[in-house]
């Protein structure tokens, strides 16, 4: 555990060149960061998420209804059999060569 702490608080990561932790301790009014300071981040993040959720439900949604904001109409895409066949035939991550030939074939709609 001590090795992890030493690695985490290396002065090369946190301080500018030429400054060491000993220099920081000598400065008046400076407070050296402690690992437990990182424990505050999780409760703060959860608190902000809850605050956002409450704001959306209690303020934003009713206000949008009052202002007359409506959901957008989402159009359903009609499937193109040629494109579907090409996609299922080829891999999800084709090689560079495959993309060039397939791009030419798709522009001509000549999918076999």
N, CA, C and O atoms as a Tinker XYZ file with bonds, in Angstrom:
   448  protein
     1  N      0.819000   -1.190000    0.000000    73     2
     2  CA     0.000000    0.000000    0.000000    64     1     3
     3  C      0.865000    1.256000    0.000000    63     2     4     5
     4  O      0.520000    2.263000   -0.618000    81     3
     5  N      1.978000    1.182000    0.693000    73     3     6
     6  CA     2.881000    2.329000    0.753000    64     5     7
     7  C      3.468000    2.627000   -0.623000    63     6     8     9
     8  O      3.647000    3.792000   -0.980000    81     7
     9  N      3.772000    1.580000   -1.404000    73     7    10
    10  CA     4.317000    1.783000   -2.746000    64     9    11
    11  C      3.302000    2.476000   -3.655000    63    10    12    13
    12  O      3.663000    3.336000   -4.458000    81    11
    13  N      2.044000    2.098000   -3.523000    73    11    14
    14  CA     0.995000    2.738000   -4.322000    64    13    15
    15  C      0.879000    4.207000   -3.948000    63    14    16    17
    16  O      0.744000    5.068000   -4.818000    81    15
    17  N      0.933000    4.488000   -2.662000    73    15    18
    18  CA     0.848000    5.873000   -2.212000    64    17    19
    19  C      2.036000    6.690000   -2.716000    63    18    20    21
    20  O      1.867000    7.831000   -3.144000    81    19
    21  N      3.237000    6.108000   -2.667000    73    19    22
    22  CA     4.412000    6.813000   -3.162000    64    21    23
    23  C      4.312000    7.055000   -4.667000    63    22    24    25
    24  O      4.679000    8.124000   -5.154000    81    23
    25  N      3.814000    6.061000   -5.399000    73    23    26
    26  CA     3.663000    6.215000   -6.840000    64    25    27
    27  C      2.617000    7.287000   -7.165000    63    26    28    29
    28  O      2.823000    8.110000   -8.056000    81    27
    29  N      1.492000    7.272000   -6.437000    73    27    30
    30  CA     0.404000    8.202000   -6.706000    64    29    31
    31  C      0.805000    9.645000   -6.435000    63    30    32    33
    32  O      0.408000   10.548000   -7.171000    81    31
    33  N      1.583000    9.868000   -5.393000    73    31    34
    34  CA     1.922000   11.236000   -4.992000    64    33    35
    35  C      3.318000   11.651000   -5.433000    63    34    36    37
    36  O      3.932000   12.497000   -4.784000    81    35
    37  N      3.840000   11.081000   -6.518000    73    35    38
    38  CA     5.135000   11.501000   -7.046000    64    37    39
    39  C      5.080000   12.980000   -7.388000    63    38    40    41
    40  O      4.100000   13.467000   -7.952000    81    39
    41  N      6.148000   13.687000   -7.038000    73    39    42
    42  CA     6.142000   15.128000   -7.270000    64    41    43
    43  C      6.181000   15.478000   -8.753000    63    42    44    45
    44  O      5.769000   16.573000   -9.136000    81    43
    45  N      6.672000   14.563000   -9.595000    73    43    46
    46  CA     6.695000   14.828000  -11.029000    64    45    47
    47  C      5.279000   14.935000  -11.600000    63    46    48    49
    48  O      5.057000   15.646000  -12.580000    81    47
    49  N      4.321000   14.228000  -10.987000    73    47    50
    50  CA     2.944000   14.252000  -11.476000    64    49    51
    51  C      2.210000   15.519000  -11.064000    63    50    52    53
    52  O      1.439000   16.080000  -11.843000    81    51
    53  N      2.451000   15.968000   -9.838000    73    51    54
    54  CA     1.598000   16.989000   -9.243000    64    53    55
    55  C      2.228000   18.383000   -9.182000    63    54    56    57
    56  O      1.506000   19.379000   -9.142000    81    55
    57  N      3.545000   18.468000   -9.175000    73    55    58
    58  CA     4.201000   19.749000   -8.941000    64    57    59
    59  C      5.001000   20.188000  -10.155000    63    58    60    61
    60  O      5.443000   19.351000  -10.943000    81    59
    61  N      5.192000   21.496000  -10.314000    73    59    62
    62  CA     6.018000   21.973000  -11.424000    64    61    63
    63  C      7.483000   21.609000  -11.209000    63    62    64    65
    64  O      7.895000   21.329000  -10.083000    81    63
    65  N      8.277000   21.613000  -12.289000    73    63    66
    66  CA     9.704000   21.264000  -12.146000    64    65    67
    67  C     10.415000   22.206000  -11.168000    63    66    68    69
    68  O     10.174000   23.413000  -11.158000    81    67
    69  N     11.291000   21.628000  -10.355000    73    67    70
    70  CA    12.051000   22.413000   -9.391000    64    69    71
    71  C     11.384000   22.556000   -8.034000    63    70    72    73
    72  O     11.985000   23.107000   -7.112000    81    71
    73  N     10.162000   22.075000   -7.889000    73    71    74
    74  CA     9.431000   22.152000   -6.619000    64    73    75
    75  C      9.258000   20.729000   -6.088000    63    74    76    77
    76  O      8.960000   19.804000   -6.843000    81    75
    77  N      9.449000   20.571000   -4.784000    73    75    78
    78  CA     9.265000   19.255000   -4.169000    64    77    79
    79  C      8.213000   19.369000   -3.066000    63    78    80    81
    80  O      7.775000   20.464000   -2.712000    81    79
    81  N      7.822000   18.211000   -2.535000    73    79    82
    82  CA     6.847000   18.220000   -1.450000    64    81    83
    83  C      7.418000   18.912000   -0.216000    63    82    84    85
    84  O      6.683000   19.553000    0.536000    81    83
    85  N      8.729000   18.783000   -0.007000    73    83    86
    86  CA     9.357000   19.461000    1.138000    64    85    87
    87  C      9.221000   20.976000    0.993000    63    86    88    89
    88  O      8.977000   21.673000    1.977000    81    87
    89  N      9.377000   21.485000   -0.225000    73    87    90
    90  CA     9.180000   22.913000   -0.463000    64    89    91
    91  C      7.745000   23.330000   -0.168000    63    90    92    93
    92  O      7.497000   24.405000    0.377000    81    91
    93  N      6.822000   22.478000   -0.531000    73    91    94
    94  CA     5.405000   22.785000   -0.284000    64    93    95
    95  C      5.103000   22.843000    1.210000    63    94    96    97
    96  O      4.312000   23.677000    1.651000    81    95
    97  N      5.736000   21.952000    1.998000    73    95    98
    98  CA     5.501000   21.953000    3.441000    64    97    99
    99  C      6.085000   23.198000    4.102000    63    98   100   101
   100  O      5.573000   23.666000    5.119000    81    99
   101  N      7.156000   23.731000    3.522000    73    99   102
   102  CA     7.785000   24.920000    4.087000    64   101   103
   103  C      6.956000   26.182000    3.843000    63   102   104   105
   104  O      7.052000   27.143000    4.606000    81   103
   105  N      6.155000   26.182000    2.799000    73   103   106
   106  CA     5.340000   27.358000    2.478000    64   105   107
   107  C      4.271000   27.549000    3.542000    63   106   108   109
   108  O      3.656000   26.589000    4.005000    81   107
   109  N      4.063000   28.794000    3.918000    73   107   110
   110  CA     3.024000   29.080000    4.902000    64   109   111
   111  C      1.659000   29.043000    4.229000    63   110   112   113
   112  O      1.501000   29.490000    3.092000    81   111
   113  N      0.702000   28.518000    4.927000    73   111   114
   114  CA    -0.667000   28.499000    4.436000    64   113   115
   115  C     -0.952000   27.437000    3.390000    63   114   116   117
   116  O     -2.067000   27.370000    2.872000    81   115
   117  N      0.025000   26.612000    3.071000    73   115   118
   118  CA    -0.251000   25.575000    2.083000    64   117   119
   119  C     -0.669000   24.301000    2.798000    63   118   120   121
   120  O     -0.170000   23.984000    3.877000    81   119
   121  N     -1.579000   23.587000    2.187000    73   119   122
   122  CA    -2.070000   22.334000    2.749000    64   121   123
   123  C     -1.747000   21.231000    1.761000    63   122   124   125
   124  O     -2.129000   21.305000    0.593000    81   123
   125  N     -1.063000   20.234000    2.214000    73   123   126
   126  CA    -0.689000   19.110000    1.354000    64   125   127
   127  C     -1.911000   18.230000    1.113000    63   126   128   129
   128  O     -2.618000   17.879000    2.058000    81   127
   129  N     -2.167000   17.869000   -0.149000    73   127   130
   130  CA    -3.322000   17.005000   -0.417000    64   129   131
   131  C     -3.122000   15.621000    0.186000    63   130   132   133
   132  O     -2.013000   15.087000    0.219000    81   131
   133  N     -4.209000   15.068000    0.653000    73   131   134
   134  CA    -4.196000   13.728000    1.239000    64   133   135
   135  C     -5.056000   12.798000    0.394000    63   134   136   137
   136  O     -5.998000   13.248000   -0.258000    81   135
   137  N     -4.742000   11.505000    0.399000    73   135   138
   138  CA    -5.551000   10.569000   -0.393000    64   137   139
   139  C     -7.026000   10.586000   -0.011000    63   138   140   141
   140  O     -7.884000   10.349000   -0.861000    81   139
   141  N     -7.328000   10.858000    1.235000    73   139   142
   142  CA    -8.733000   10.870000    1.643000    64   141   143
   143  C     -9.502000   12.032000    1.014000    63   142   144   145
   144  O    -10.733000   12.037000    1.016000    81   143
   145  N     -8.778000   13.018000    0.475000    73   143   146
   146  CA    -9.448000   14.113000   -0.217000    64   145   147
   147  C    -10.182000   13.616000   -1.453000    63   146   148   149
   148  O    -11.176000   14.213000   -1.867000    81   147
   149  N     -9.699000   12.525000   -2.046000    73   147   150
   150  CA   -10.346000   11.961000   -3.223000    64   149   151
   151  C    -11.682000   11.305000   -2.886000    63   150   152   153
   152  O    -12.523000   11.134000   -3.768000    81   151
   153  N    -11.887000   10.940000   -1.634000    73   151   154
   154  CA   -13.129000   10.287000   -1.234000    64   153   155
   155  C    -14.319000   11.235000   -1.301000    63   154   156   157
   156  O    -15.464000   10.783000   -1.312000    81   155
   157  N    -14.075000   12.517000   -1.347000    73   155   158
   158  CA   -15.158000   13.488000   -1.421000    64   157   159
   159  C    -15.771000   13.549000   -2.820000    63   158   160   161
   160  O    -16.905000   14.002000   -2.976000    81   159
   161  N    -15.041000   13.102000   -3.829000    73   159   162
   162  CA   -15.512000   13.208000   -5.210000    64   161   163
   163  C    -16.752000   12.346000   -5.471000    63   162   164   165
   164  O    -17.671000   12.803000   -6.150000    81   163
   165  N    -16.803000   11.137000   -4.960000    73   163   166
   166  CA   -17.940000   10.251000   -5.220000    64   165   167
   167  C    -19.245000   10.778000   -4.623000    63   166   168   169
   168  O    -20.244000   10.840000   -5.340000    81   167
   169  N    -19.286000   11.161000   -3.344000    73   167   170
   170  CA   -20.542000   11.720000   -2.830000    64   169   171
   171  C    -20.970000   12.994000   -3.560000    63   170   172   173
   172  O    -22.163000   13.216000   -3.766000    81   171
   173  N    -20.008000   13.827000   -3.952000    73   171   174
   174  CA   -20.359000   15.036000   -4.692000    64   173   175
   175  C    -20.957000   14.699000   -6.054000    63   174   176   177
   176  O    -21.940000   15.312000   -6.470000    81   175
   177  N    -20.371000   13.733000   -6.745000    73   175   178
   178  CA   -20.896000   13.329000   -8.048000    64   177   179
   179  C    -22.314000   12.778000   -7.915000    63   178   180   181
   180  O    -23.188000   13.130000   -8.708000    81   179
   181  N    -22.551000   11.925000   -6.930000    73   179   182
   182  CA   -23.892000   11.379000   -6.716000    64   181   183
   183  C    -24.884000   12.477000   -6.340000    63   182   184   185
   184  O    -26.040000   12.448000   -6.761000    81   183
   185  N    -24.430000   13.436000   -5.555000    73   183   186
   186  CA   -25.290000   14.557000   -5.188000    64   185   187
   187  C    -25.687000   15.390000   -6.399000    63   186   188   189
   188  O    -26.841000   15.803000   -6.518000    81   187
   189  N    -24.737000   15.640000   -7.300000    73   187   190
   190  CA   -25.062000   16.398000   -8.504000    64   189   191
   191  C    -26.002000   15.624000   -9.421000    63   190   192   193
   192  O    -26.872000   16.214000  -10.062000    81   191
   193  N    -25.832000   14.316000   -9.485000    73   191   194
   194  CA   -26.740000   13.498000  -10.304000    64   193   195
   195  C    -28.158000   13.561000   -9.741000    63   194   196   197
   196  O    -29.118000   13.703000  -10.498000    81   195
   197  N    -28.296000   13.457000   -8.429000    73   195   198
   198  CA   -29.618000   13.543000   -7.813000    64   197   199
   199  C    -30.224000   14.931000   -8.000000    63   198   200   201
   200  O    -31.425000   15.056000   -8.238000    81   199
   201  N    -29.400000   15.972000   -7.894000    73   199   202
   202  CA   -29.880000   17.331000   -8.100000    64   201   203
   203  C    -30.372000   17.520000   -9.532000    63   202   204   205
   204  O    -31.416000   18.132000   -9.754000    81   203
   205  N    -29.630000   17.000000  -10.496000    73   203   206
   206  CA   -30.048000   17.094000  -11.894000    64   205   207
   207  C    -31.355000   16.351000  -12.124000    63   206   208   209
   208  O    -32.247000   16.864000  -12.800000    81   207
   209  N    -31.480000   15.149000  -11.571000    73   207   210
   210  CA   -32.701000   14.362000  -11.728000    64   209   211
   211  C    -33.899000   15.110000  -11.145000    63   210   212   213
   212  O    -34.955000   15.189000  -11.772000    81   211
   213  N    -33.728000   15.654000   -9.945000    73   211   214
   214  CA   -34.816000   16.400000   -9.307000    64   213   215
   215  C    -35.175000   17.638000  -10.120000    63   214   216   217
   216  O    -36.356000   17.944000  -10.286000    81   215
   217  N    -34.173000   18.353000  -10.630000    73   215   218
   218  CA   -34.449000   19.543000  -11.433000    64   217   219
   219  C    -35.218000   19.188000  -12.693000    63   218   220   221
   220  O    -36.169000   19.880000  -13.057000    81   219
   221  N    -34.810000   18.107000  -13.368000    73   219   222
   222  CA   -35.498000   17.721000  -14.597000    64   221   223
   223  C    -36.947000   17.337000  -14.332000    63   222   224   225
   224  O    -37.843000   17.706000  -15.092000    81   223
   225  N    -37.174000   16.598000  -13.258000    73   223   226
   226  CA   -38.531000   16.130000  -12.962000    64   225   227
   227  C    -39.437000   17.219000  -12.390000    63   226   228   229
   228  O    -40.611000   17.302000  -12.751000    81   227
   229  N    -38.901000   18.047000  -11.505000    73   227   230
   230  CA   -39.742000   18.996000  -10.778000    64   229   231
   231  C    -39.806000   20.385000  -11.405000    63   230   232   233
   232  O    -40.769000   21.115000  -11.167000    81   231
   233  N    -38.810000   20.768000  -12.197000    73   231   234
   234  CA   -38.782000   22.119000  -12.752000    64   233   235
   235  C    -38.842000   22.096000  -14.280000    63   234   236   237
   236  O    -39.745000   22.685000  -14.874000    81   235
   237  N    -37.894000   21.426000  -14.912000    73   235   238
   238  CA   -37.758000   21.511000  -16.368000    64   237   239
   239  C    -38.952000   20.894000  -17.098000    63   238   240   241
   240  O    -39.476000   21.499000  -18.034000    81   239
   241  N    -39.380000   19.727000  -16.697000    73   239   242
   242  CA   -40.481000   19.061000  -17.397000    64   241   243
   243  C    -41.785000   19.857000  -17.277000    63   242   244   245
   244  O    -42.424000   20.105000  -18.299000    81   243
   245  N    -42.213000   20.271000  -16.064000    73   243   246
   246  CA   -43.435000   21.077000  -15.987000    64   245   247
   247  C    -43.314000   22.417000  -16.726000    63   246   248   249
   248  O    -44.280000   22.882000  -17.330000    81   247
   249  N    -42.137000   23.030000  -16.677000    73   247   250
   250  CA   -41.941000   24.305000  -17.366000    64   249   251
   251  C    -42.034000   24.122000  -18.882000    63   250   252   253
   252  O    -42.573000   24.984000  -19.576000    81   251
   253  N    -41.519000   23.021000  -19.395000    73   251   254
   254  CA   -41.612000   22.780000  -20.836000    64   253   255
   255  C    -43.061000   22.582000  -21.266000    63   254   256   257
   256  O    -43.439000   23.001000  -22.360000    81   255
   257  N    -43.872000   21.955000  -20.432000    73   255   258
   258  CA   -45.293000   21.771000  -20.745000    64   257   259
   259  C    -46.013000   23.120000  -20.784000    63   258   260   261
   260  O    -46.851000   23.365000  -21.652000    81   259
   261  N    -45.672000   23.995000  -19.825000    73   259   262
   262  CA   -46.292000   25.315000  -19.773000    64   261   263
   263  C    -45.910000   26.135000  -21.002000    63   262   264   265
   264  O    -46.742000   26.861000  -21.547000    81   263
   265  N    -44.667000   26.025000  -21.437000    73   263   266
   266  CA   -44.191000   26.784000  -22.594000    64   265   267
   267  C    -44.597000   26.162000  -23.925000    63   266   268   269
   268  O    -44.365000   26.758000  -24.976000    81   267
   269  N    -45.197000   24.980000  -23.899000    73   267   270
   270  CA   -45.708000   24.359000  -25.115000    64   269   271
   271  C    -44.679000   23.577000  -25.910000    63   270   272   273
   272  O    -44.871000   23.365000  -27.107000    81   271
   273  N    -43.602000   23.144000  -25.289000    73   271   274
   274  CA   -42.588000   22.354000  -25.984000    64   273   275
   275  C    -43.110000   20.933000  -26.137000    63   274   276   277
   276  O    -43.575000   20.318000  -25.178000    81   275
   277  N    -43.024000   20.422000  -27.367000    73   275   278
   278  CA   -43.516000   19.069000  -27.630000    64   277   279
   279  C    -42.364000   18.206000  -28.108000    63   278   280   281
   280  O    -41.354000   18.716000  -28.593000    81   279
   281  N    -42.517000   16.893000  -27.969000    73   279   282
   282  CA   -41.525000   15.950000  -28.473000    64   281   283
   283  C    -41.501000   16.006000  -29.996000    63   282   284   285
   284  O    -42.526000   16.222000  -30.642000    81   283
   285  N    -40.309000   15.808000  -30.553000    73   283   286
   286  CA   -40.180000   15.775000  -32.001000    64   285   287
   287  C    -40.753000   14.468000  -32.534000    63   286   288   289
   288  O    -40.695000   13.428000  -31.878000    81   287
   289  N    -41.303000   14.548000  -33.732000    73   287   290
   290  CA   -41.799000   13.344000  -34.386000    64   289   291
   291  C    -40.598000   12.580000  -34.911000    63   290   292   293
   292  O    -39.797000   13.117000  -35.676000    81   291
   293  N    -40.477000   11.337000  -34.503000    73   291   294
   294  CA   -39.348000   10.508000  -34.938000    64   293   295
   295  C    -39.810000    9.621000  -36.077000    63   294   296   297
   296  O    -40.737000    8.823000  -35.938000    81   295
   297  N    -39.146000    9.778000  -37.195000    73   295   298
   298  CA   -39.488000    8.982000  -38.364000    64   297   299
   299  C    -38.807000    7.623000  -38.280000    63   298   300   301
   300  O    -37.658000    7.501000  -37.857000    81   299
   301  N    -39.548000    6.620000  -38.692000    73   299   302
   302  CA   -38.988000    5.278000  -38.702000    64   301   303
   303  C    -38.275000    5.058000  -40.038000    63   302   304   305
   304  O    -38.821000    5.356000  -41.101000    81   303
   305  N    -37.071000    4.541000  -39.971000    73   303   306
   306  CA   -36.274000    4.315000  -41.171000    64   305   307
   307  C    -36.709000    3.006000  -41.808000    63   306   308   309
   308  O    -36.838000    1.980000  -41.141000    81   307
   309  N    -36.931000    3.068000  -43.111000    73   307   310
   310  CA   -37.292000    1.836000  -43.819000    64   309   311
   311  C    -36.016000    1.094000  -44.178000    63   310   312   313
   312  O    -35.074000    1.699000  -44.690000    81   311
   313  N    -35.970000   -0.188000  -43.922000    73   311   314
   314  CA   -34.758000   -0.943000  -44.214000    64   313   315
   315  C    -34.554000   -1.114000  -45.723000    63   314   316   317
   316  O    -35.509000   -1.304000  -46.477000    81   315
   317  N    -33.308000   -1.044000  -46.134000    73   315   318
   318  CA   -32.930000   -1.254000  -47.533000    64   317   319
   319  C    -32.284000   -2.639000  -47.597000    63   318   320   321
   320  O    -31.213000   -2.842000  -47.026000    81   319
   321  N    -32.911000   -3.582000  -48.277000    73   319   322
   322  CA   -32.396000   -4.959000  -48.279000    64   321   323
   323  C    -30.966000   -5.083000  -48.786000    63   322   324   325
   324  O    -30.191000   -5.884000  -48.263000    81   323
   325  N    -30.608000   -4.299000  -49.801000    73   323   326
   326  CA   -29.243000   -4.371000  -50.330000    64   325   327
   327  C    -28.226000   -3.978000  -49.261000    63   326   328   329
   328  O    -27.209000   -4.651000  -49.095000    81   327
   329  N    -28.491000   -2.913000  -48.550000    73   327   330
   330  CA   -27.566000   -2.463000  -47.510000    64   329   331
   331  C    -27.519000   -3.440000  -46.335000    63   330   332   333
   332  O    -26.457000   -3.693000  -45.767000    81   331
   333  N    -28.677000   -3.981000  -45.982000    73   331   334
   334  CA   -28.724000   -4.954000  -44.897000    64   333   335
   335  C    -27.911000   -6.203000  -45.249000    63   334   336   337
   336  O    -27.190000   -6.742000  -44.410000    81   335
   337  N    -28.036000   -6.647000  -46.482000    73   335   338
   338  CA   -27.292000   -7.834000  -46.917000    64   337   339
   339  C    -25.803000   -7.554000  -46.932000    63   338   340   341
   340  O    -25.008000   -8.396000  -46.516000    81   339
   341  N    -25.420000   -6.387000  -47.402000    73   339   342
   342  CA   -24.004000   -6.021000  -47.433000    64   341   343
   343  C    -23.428000   -5.962000  -46.021000    63   342   344   345
   344  O    -22.318000   -6.435000  -45.778000    81   343
   345  N    -24.176000   -5.387000  -45.105000    73   343   346
   346  CA   -23.702000   -5.264000  -43.728000    64   345   347
   347  C    -23.544000   -6.626000  -43.060000    63   346   348   349
   348  O    -22.540000   -6.877000  -42.393000    81   347
   349  N    -24.511000   -7.492000  -43.234000    73   347   350
   350  CA   -24.409000   -8.809000  -42.603000    64   349   351
   351  C    -23.347000   -9.670000  -43.271000    63   350   352   353
   352  O    -22.767000  -10.547000  -42.632000    81   351
   353  N    -23.089000   -9.424000  -44.553000    73   351   354
   354  CA   -22.087000  -10.206000  -45.266000    64   353   355
   355  C    -20.669000   -9.828000  -44.837000    63   354   356   357
   356  O    -19.824000  -10.708000  -44.673000    81   355
   357  N    -20.403000   -8.559000  -44.656000    73   355   358
   358  CA   -19.073000   -8.069000  -44.298000    64   357   359
   359  C    -18.948000   -7.899000  -42.794000    63   358   360   361
   360  O    -19.941000   -7.829000  -42.070000    81   359
   361  N    -17.714000   -7.834000  -42.348000    73   359   362
   362  CA   -17.480000   -7.711000  -40.908000    64   361   363
   363  C    -17.851000   -6.318000  -40.422000    63   362   364   365
   364  O    -18.069000   -5.410000  -41.224000    81   363
   365  N    -17.921000   -6.156000  -39.125000    73   363   366
   366  CA   -18.246000   -4.856000  -38.541000    64   365   367
   367  C    -17.081000   -3.894000  -38.627000    63   366   368   369
   368  O    -17.289000   -2.681000  -38.628000    81   367
   369  N    -15.852000   -4.403000  -38.699000    73   367   370
   370  CA   -14.668000   -3.559000  -38.816000    64   369   371
   371  C    -13.873000   -4.013000  -40.030000    63   370   372   373
   372  O    -12.917000   -4.775000  -39.890000    81   371
   373  N    -14.252000   -3.557000  -41.220000    73   371   374
   374  CA   -13.560000   -4.008000  -42.429000    64   373   375
   375  C    -12.173000   -3.402000  -42.539000    63   374   376   377
   376  O    -11.850000   -2.423000  -41.867000    81   375
   377  N    -11.362000   -4.000000  -43.394000    73   375   378
   378  CA   -10.017000   -3.475000  -43.640000    64   377   379
   379  C    -10.122000   -2.233000  -44.516000    63   378   380   381
   380  O    -11.192000   -1.919000  -45.039000    81   379
   381  N     -9.005000   -1.530000  -44.671000    73   379   382
   382  CA    -8.993000   -0.319000  -45.479000    64   381   383
   383  C     -9.324000   -0.635000  -46.941000    63   382   384   385
   384  O    -10.038000    0.119000  -47.602000    81   383
   385  N     -8.796000   -1.761000  -47.435000    73   383   386
   386  CA    -9.082000   -2.148000  -48.815000    64   385   387
   387  C    -10.571000   -2.407000  -49.004000    63   386   388   389
   388  O    -11.166000   -2.008000  -50.005000    81   387
   389  N    -11.147000   -3.071000  -48.038000    73   387   390
   390  CA   -12.566000   -3.402000  -48.128000    64   389   391
   391  C    -13.455000   -2.174000  -48.135000    63   390   392   393
   392  O    -14.500000   -2.174000  -48.784000    81   391
   393  N    -13.062000   -1.137000  -47.429000    73   391   394
   394  CA   -13.895000    0.063000  -47.402000    64   393   395
   395  C    -13.859000    0.794000  -48.728000    63   394   396   397
   396  O    -14.867000    1.364000  -49.146000    81   395
   397  N    -12.711000    0.790000  -49.399000    73   395   398
   398  CA   -12.623000    1.466000  -50.694000    64   397   399
   399  C    -13.487000    0.760000  -51.737000    63   398   400   401
   400  O    -14.229000    1.407000  -52.475000    81   399
   401  N    -13.388000   -0.561000  -51.794000    73   399   402
   402  CA   -14.185000   -1.289000  -52.783000    64   401   403
   403  C    -15.666000   -1.225000  -52.422000    63   402   404   405
   404  O    -16.516000   -1.084000  -53.302000    81   403
   405  N    -15.969000   -1.327000  -51.149000    73   403   406
   406  CA   -17.386000   -1.289000  -50.772000    64   405   407
   407  C    -17.968000    0.098000  -50.992000    63   406   408   409
   408  O    -19.150000    0.216000  -51.313000    81   407
   409  N    -17.174000    1.148000  -50.829000    73   407   410
   410  CA   -17.673000    2.498000  -51.071000    64   409   411
   411  C    -18.056000    2.653000  -52.545000    63   410   412   413
   412  O    -19.092000    3.231000  -52.873000    81   411
   413  N    -17.189000    2.119000  -53.436000    73   411   414
   414  CA   -17.504000    2.184000  -54.863000    64   413   415
   415  C    -18.749000    1.371000  -55.185000    63   414   416   417
   416  O    -19.597000    1.795000  -55.970000    81   415
   417  N    -18.848000    0.204000  -54.571000    73   415   418
   418  CA   -20.000000   -0.664000  -54.851000    64   417   419
   419  C    -21.286000   -0.053000  -54.317000    63   418   420   421
   420  O    -22.337000   -0.185000  -54.945000    81   419
   421  N    -21.222000    0.614000  -53.168000    73   419   422
   422  CA   -22.425000    1.208000  -52.594000    64   421   423
   423  C    -22.898000    2.403000  -53.420000    63   422   424   425
   424  O    -24.102000    2.611000  -53.578000    81   423
   425  N    -21.967000    3.180000  -53.941000    73   423   426
   426  CA   -22.390000    4.320000  -54.761000    64   425   427
   427  C    -23.058000    3.858000  -56.034000    63   426   428   429
   428  O    -23.932000    4.551000  -56.554000    81   427
   429  N    -22.674000    2.714000  -56.548000    73   427   430
   430  CA   -23.301000    2.187000  -57.762000    64   429   431
   431  C    -24.513000    1.314000  -57.439000    63   430   432   433
   432  O    -25.207000    0.879000  -58.358000    81   431
   433  N    -24.781000    1.052000  -56.195000    73   431   434
   434  CA   -25.866000    0.169000  -55.744000    64   433   435
   435  C    -25.765000   -1.201000  -56.425000    63   434   436   437
   436  O    -26.766000   -1.813000  -56.798000    81   435
   437  N    -24.528000   -1.651000  -56.570000    73   435   438
   438  CA   -24.282000   -2.924000  -57.232000    64   437   439
   439  C    -23.835000   -3.923000  -56.197000    63   438   440   441
   440  O    -22.706000   -4.411000  -56.254000    81   439
   441  N    -24.696000   -4.235000  -55.255000    73   439   442
   442  CA   -24.354000   -5.160000  -54.177000    64   441   443
   443  C    -24.873000   -6.531000  -54.546000    63   442   444   445
   444  O    -26.061000   -6.719000  -54.812000    81   443
   445  N    -23.972000   -7.469000  -54.556000    73   443   446
   446  CA   -24.356000   -8.827000  -54.942000    64   445   447
   447  C    -24.760000   -9.634000  -53.738000    63   446   448
   448  O    -25.116000  -10.805000  -53.870000    81   447
